[in-house]
């Protein structure tokens, strides 16, 4: 592969995550350094079917390292969930004469990459999702920025909650995983955190609030993971039972935006470079991960089959520190 000028493609798929632009920048500049042509595929797998593809140069990625979102845009593609769609996507990539494809996204994006690998496409996946719900890696691009964005919002909410001596119920994103909620709960000083991995019923929440008020705490913060939902319903039930003014806030997609933190920019830059090097070395059908304090390459199949245990200790610490 080193005897010819390689051609690689890069796409961002699924939900956008802060740091994706830093990743694109890294891929383009690393590829250029090694004499590789790099092509940006717009709107993820969806753009692949439409042929929405352009060659990229270092100038195209100037001044994007600090920008949120993704300049390549992104979308969820139903066609890539079918065998026929996967076959046609592989055919398009072969027509384009791409020697490798770098895919940044979550589990769904990795499944699409895995399907392409079975059709002879050399792929490298990079975990990029604010949810931190990919069990193959200790870190996913966008998570740190999302936590900081949510923590900042929670700080503002706590100020007014304290002023009015009310209970605030804040719902954060995370799909069906509670990692984002756990981090937001601990860093925001929450009295209770509701996550899918450790469901807490309404009665337990109310009991916690009563215990806090008995100890002189006049305001409370409850963080609810998106996978649990029902922040508004919970707030109304607390107010009905306890007579305490309660308000629900759903942070929603504001957590996806904003300038990526230095942590996200660093991981994105290293992972993008490693993905390019993997293709150069012919070490494809891999995922770039961050495990045990270092970046590494693992098989895509291993990445998709990994299972992470719920960190019950983190929840326990949050509860202890809330007393």
C-alpha positions as CSV (number, residue, x, y, z in Angstrom):
1,X,0.0,0.0,0.0
2,X,2.9,2.3,0.7
3,X,4.1,2.1,-3.0
4,X,1.2,4.2,-4.3
5,X,-0.5,7.4,-3.2
6,X,-3.3,6.4,-0.9
7,X,-6.8,7.8,-1.0
8,X,-8.8,7.8,2.2
9,X,-12.3,9.1,3.2
10,X,-13.5,10.5,6.4
11,X,-17.1,11.0,7.7
12,X,-18.9,11.9,10.9
13,X,-22.0,10.0,11.6
14,X,-24.9,9.9,14.1
15,X,-25.2,12.7,16.7
16,X,-22.7,15.5,16.5
17,X,-20.1,15.8,19.3
18,X,-17.8,18.7,20.2
19,X,-14.3,17.8,19.0
20,X,-15.4,16.3,15.7
21,X,-13.9,19.3,13.8
22,X,-10.6,18.8,15.7
23,X,-10.7,15.2,14.5
24,X,-11.4,16.2,10.9
25,X,-8.5,18.7,11.1
26,X,-6.2,16.0,12.4
27,X,-7.1,13.5,9.7
28,X,-6.6,16.0,6.9
29,X,-3.3,17.4,8.1
30,X,-1.9,14.0,9.1
31,X,-2.9,12.6,5.7
32,X,-1.4,15.5,3.9
33,X,1.9,15.1,5.8
34,X,2.2,11.5,4.7
35,X,1.3,12.4,1.1
36,X,-2.2,10.9,1.2
37,X,-5.3,12.3,-0.6
38,X,-8.2,12.7,1.8
39,X,-11.8,13.1,0.9
40,X,-14.5,14.5,3.2
41,X,-17.9,12.7,2.9
42,X,-20.8,15.1,3.8
43,X,-23.6,14.1,6.2
44,X,-22.2,10.8,7.1
45,X,-23.3,7.6,5.4
46,X,-26.2,9.4,3.9
47,X,-23.8,11.6,1.9
48,X,-22.0,8.5,0.7
49,X,-25.1,7.3,-1.1
50,X,-25.5,10.7,-2.7
51,X,-21.9,11.0,-3.8
52,X,-21.5,14.2,-1.7
53,X,-17.8,14.0,-1.5
54,X,-15.0,16.5,-1.9
55,X,-11.2,16.4,-1.6
56,X,-9.9,18.3,1.4
57,X,-6.7,20.3,1.9
58,X,-5.1,21.7,5.0
59,X,-6.6,25.1,4.2
60,X,-10.1,23.6,4.4
61,X,-9.5,22.8,8.1
62,X,-7.9,26.0,9.1
63,X,-9.4,27.6,12.3
64,X,-11.9,24.8,13.0
65,X,-10.2,23.1,16.0
66,X,-12.1,25.3,18.4
67,X,-15.5,25.1,16.6
68,X,-18.3,22.8,17.8
69,X,-20.4,20.6,15.5
70,X,-18.8,19.2,12.4
71,X,-18.0,20.9,9.1
72,X,-18.8,17.7,7.3
73,X,-22.3,17.7,8.8
74,X,-23.9,14.5,10.1
75,X,-27.1,12.5,9.8
76,X,-28.6,9.2,10.8
77,X,-28.9,6.9,7.8
78,X,-31.6,4.2,7.6
79,X,-30.1,2.7,4.5
80,X,-27.0,1.6,6.3
81,X,-29.1,-0.5,8.6
82,X,-30.0,-2.8,5.7
83,X,-27.8,-5.4,4.0
84,X,-28.6,-4.0,0.6
85,X,-27.6,-0.5,1.7
86,X,-24.4,-1.7,3.2
87,X,-23.5,-3.5,0.0
88,X,-24.3,-0.5,-2.1
89,X,-22.2,1.8,0.2
90,X,-19.2,-0.5,-0.2
91,X,-19.6,-0.4,-4.0
92,X,-19.6,3.4,-3.9
93,X,-16.4,3.4,-1.9
94,X,-14.8,1.0,-4.4
95,X,-15.8,3.2,-7.3
96,X,-14.2,6.1,-5.6
97,X,-11.1,4.1,-5.2
98,X,-10.7,4.8,-1.5
99,X,-8.1,2.7,0.2
100,X,-9.6,3.3,3.6
101,X,-12.5,5.0,5.4
102,X,-12.3,6.8,8.8
103,X,-15.7,6.8,10.6
104,X,-16.3,9.0,13.7
105,X,-19.4,8.4,15.7
106,X,-21.1,6.1,18.2
107,X,-22.2,2.4,18.3
108,X,-24.5,2.8,15.3
109,X,-21.7,4.3,13.2
110,X,-19.3,1.5,14.3
111,X,-21.9,-1.1,13.2
112,X,-22.0,0.5,9.8
113,X,-18.2,0.5,9.6
114,X,-18.2,-3.2,10.6
115,X,-20.7,-4.0,7.9
116,X,-18.5,-2.2,5.3
117,X,-15.4,-4.2,6.5
118,X,-17.2,-7.4,5.6
119,X,-17.6,-6.1,2.1
120,X,-13.9,-5.6,1.7
121,X,-13.6,-1.9,2.8
122,X,-10.7,-1.1,5.1
123,X,-12.2,1.0,7.9
124,X,-11.0,2.6,11.2
125,X,-13.6,3.8,13.7
126,X,-13.1,6.7,16.2
127,X,-15.5,6.9,19.2
128,X,-17.2,10.3,19.2
129,X,-20.3,10.7,21.3
130,X,-21.2,12.9,24.2
131,X,-22.9,9.9,25.9
132,X,-19.7,7.9,26.8
133,X,-21.9,4.9,26.1
134,X,-19.3,2.9,24.1
135,X,-18.0,0.2,26.3
136,X,-14.8,-0.4,24.3
137,X,-13.2,2.8,25.4
138,X,-12.7,4.9,28.6
139,X,-13.3,8.1,26.7
140,X,-15.4,9.3,23.7
141,X,-14.8,12.6,21.9
142,X,-17.3,15.2,23.1
143,X,-18.0,13.9,26.6
144,X,-15.8,16.4,28.5
145,X,-17.4,19.4,26.7
146,X,-20.9,18.1,27.3
147,X,-20.2,17.6,31.0
148,X,-18.8,21.1,31.3
149,X,-21.7,22.6,29.4
150,X,-24.2,20.8,31.6
151,X,-22.3,21.5,34.8
152,X,-22.3,25.3,34.0
153,X,-26.0,25.2,33.4
154,X,-26.6,23.3,36.6
155,X,-24.6,26.0,38.5
156,X,-26.9,28.7,37.2
157,X,-30.0,26.6,38.1
158,X,-28.6,26.0,41.6
159,X,-28.3,29.8,42.2
160,X,-32.0,30.4,41.6
161,X,-33.0,27.2,43.3
162,X,-31.2,28.4,46.4
163,X,-32.7,31.8,46.2
164,X,-36.2,30.4,46.1
165,X,-35.6,27.4,48.4
166,X,-37.0,25.1,45.7
167,X,-36.2,21.7,44.3
168,X,-34.7,21.6,40.8
169,X,-35.0,18.6,38.6
170,X,-32.5,18.7,35.7
171,X,-32.6,16.2,32.8
172,X,-29.4,15.7,30.9
173,X,-28.7,13.7,27.7
174,X,-27.0,10.3,27.5
175,X,-29.5,8.1,25.5
176,X,-29.8,4.9,27.4
177,X,-26.7,5.3,29.5
178,X,-26.2,7.2,32.8
179,X,-22.5,8.2,32.6
180,X,-23.2,11.8,31.6
181,X,-25.8,12.1,34.4
182,X,-23.5,10.6,37.0
183,X,-20.7,13.1,36.1
184,X,-23.2,16.0,36.1
185,X,-24.6,14.9,39.4
186,X,-21.3,14.7,41.2
187,X,-19.8,17.9,39.7
188,X,-23.1,19.8,40.2
189,X,-23.5,18.7,43.8
190,X,-26.7,16.9,43.2
191,X,-28.6,15.3,46.1
192,X,-29.9,12.5,43.9
193,X,-29.1,11.1,40.4
194,X,-31.5,8.9,38.5
195,X,-29.8,6.7,35.8
196,X,-31.0,3.6,33.8
197,X,-28.4,1.4,35.4
198,X,-29.6,2.2,38.9
199,X,-33.3,3.2,38.9
200,X,-34.5,5.1,42.0
201,X,-38.2,5.4,42.5
202,X,-40.1,8.6,43.3
203,X,-40.7,7.7,46.9
204,X,-36.9,7.3,47.5
205,X,-36.3,10.7,46.0
206,X,-39.0,12.3,48.2
207,X,-37.5,10.6,51.2
208,X,-34.0,12.0,50.4
209,X,-35.5,15.5,50.1
210,X,-37.3,15.1,53.5
211,X,-34.0,14.0,55.1
212,X,-32.2,16.9,53.7
213,X,-34.8,19.4,54.9
214,X,-34.7,17.8,58.4
215,X,-30.9,18.6,58.4
216,X,-31.6,22.2,57.4
217,X,-31.0,22.0,53.6
218,X,-33.6,24.3,52.0
219,X,-33.0,23.5,48.3
220,X,-32.3,20.3,46.4
221,X,-31.0,19.3,43.0
222,X,-32.0,16.1,41.3
223,X,-30.3,15.0,38.1
224,X,-32.2,12.7,35.8
225,X,-30.6,10.8,32.8
226,X,-32.4,11.0,29.4
227,X,-32.8,7.2,29.5
228,X,-35.0,7.6,32.6
229,X,-36.8,10.8,31.5
230,X,-39.9,12.3,33.2
231,X,-38.2,15.3,34.8
232,X,-41.4,17.3,34.6
233,X,-43.5,14.6,36.1
234,X,-41.1,14.0,38.9
235,X,-41.0,17.8,39.7
236,X,-44.8,17.9,39.9
237,X,-45.0,14.8,42.1
238,X,-42.4,16.3,44.6
239,X,-44.4,19.6,44.7
240,X,-47.7,17.7,45.2
241,X,-46.5,15.5,48.0
242,X,-44.2,17.9,49.9
243,X,-45.6,21.2,49.0
244,X,-42.2,22.4,47.9
245,X,-41.9,24.6,44.9
246,X,-40.2,22.4,42.2
247,X,-39.1,23.1,38.7
248,X,-37.9,20.9,35.9
249,X,-35.3,21.8,33.3
250,X,-34.5,19.7,30.3
251,X,-31.0,20.7,29.0
252,X,-31.4,18.9,25.7
253,X,-29.3,19.6,22.7
254,X,-27.4,22.5,24.1
255,X,-25.1,19.9,25.5
256,X,-24.0,18.9,22.0
257,X,-22.9,22.4,21.0
258,X,-20.2,24.8,22.0
259,X,-16.4,25.1,21.6
260,X,-14.7,21.8,22.6
261,X,-12.6,21.7,25.7
262,X,-8.9,21.2,25.6
263,X,-9.4,17.6,26.6
264,X,-11.7,16.9,23.7
265,X,-9.4,18.6,21.2
266,X,-6.4,16.6,22.5
267,X,-8.2,13.2,22.2
268,X,-9.6,14.1,18.8
269,X,-6.2,15.2,17.5
270,X,-4.4,12.0,18.7
271,X,-7.1,9.7,17.5
272,X,-7.3,11.3,14.1
273,X,-3.6,10.9,13.6
274,X,-3.6,7.3,14.8
275,X,-6.5,6.4,12.3
276,X,-4.5,7.8,9.4
277,X,-1.4,5.9,10.5
278,X,-3.4,2.7,10.9
279,X,-4.5,2.9,7.2
280,X,-1.0,3.6,6.1
281,X,0.2,0.5,7.9
282,X,-2.6,-1.6,6.5
283,X,-3.9,-2.1,10.0
284,X,-7.5,-1.6,9.1
285,X,-10.9,-2.8,10.5
286,X,-9.8,-1.3,13.8
287,X,-11.1,1.2,16.4
288,X,-9.0,3.8,18.0
289,X,-9.7,3.7,21.8
290,X,-8.5,5.2,25.0
291,X,-8.0,2.6,27.7
292,X,-6.0,2.6,30.9
293,X,-4.5,6.0,30.3
294,X,-3.3,5.5,26.7
295,X,-4.6,5.4,23.1
296,X,-4.6,2.1,21.3
297,X,-6.0,0.2,18.4
298,X,-8.4,-2.8,18.8
299,X,-10.4,-4.9,16.4
300,X,-13.7,-3.4,15.4
301,X,-15.4,-6.7,16.4
302,X,-13.9,-6.4,19.9
303,X,-15.0,-2.8,20.1
304,X,-18.6,-3.7,19.4
305,X,-18.7,-6.7,21.7
306,X,-17.2,-5.0,24.8
307,X,-19.4,-4.6,27.9
308,X,-18.7,-2.1,30.6
309,X,-19.8,-2.6,34.2
310,X,-21.9,0.1,35.9
311,X,-19.8,2.1,38.4
312,X,-21.9,1.9,41.5
313,X,-19.2,3.5,43.6
314,X,-19.4,6.8,41.7
315,X,-23.1,6.9,42.6
316,X,-22.4,6.1,46.2
317,X,-19.8,8.9,46.4
318,X,-22.2,11.4,45.0
319,X,-24.8,10.5,47.7
320,X,-22.2,10.6,50.5
321,X,-20.9,14.0,49.4
322,X,-24.5,15.4,49.2
323,X,-25.1,14.9,52.9
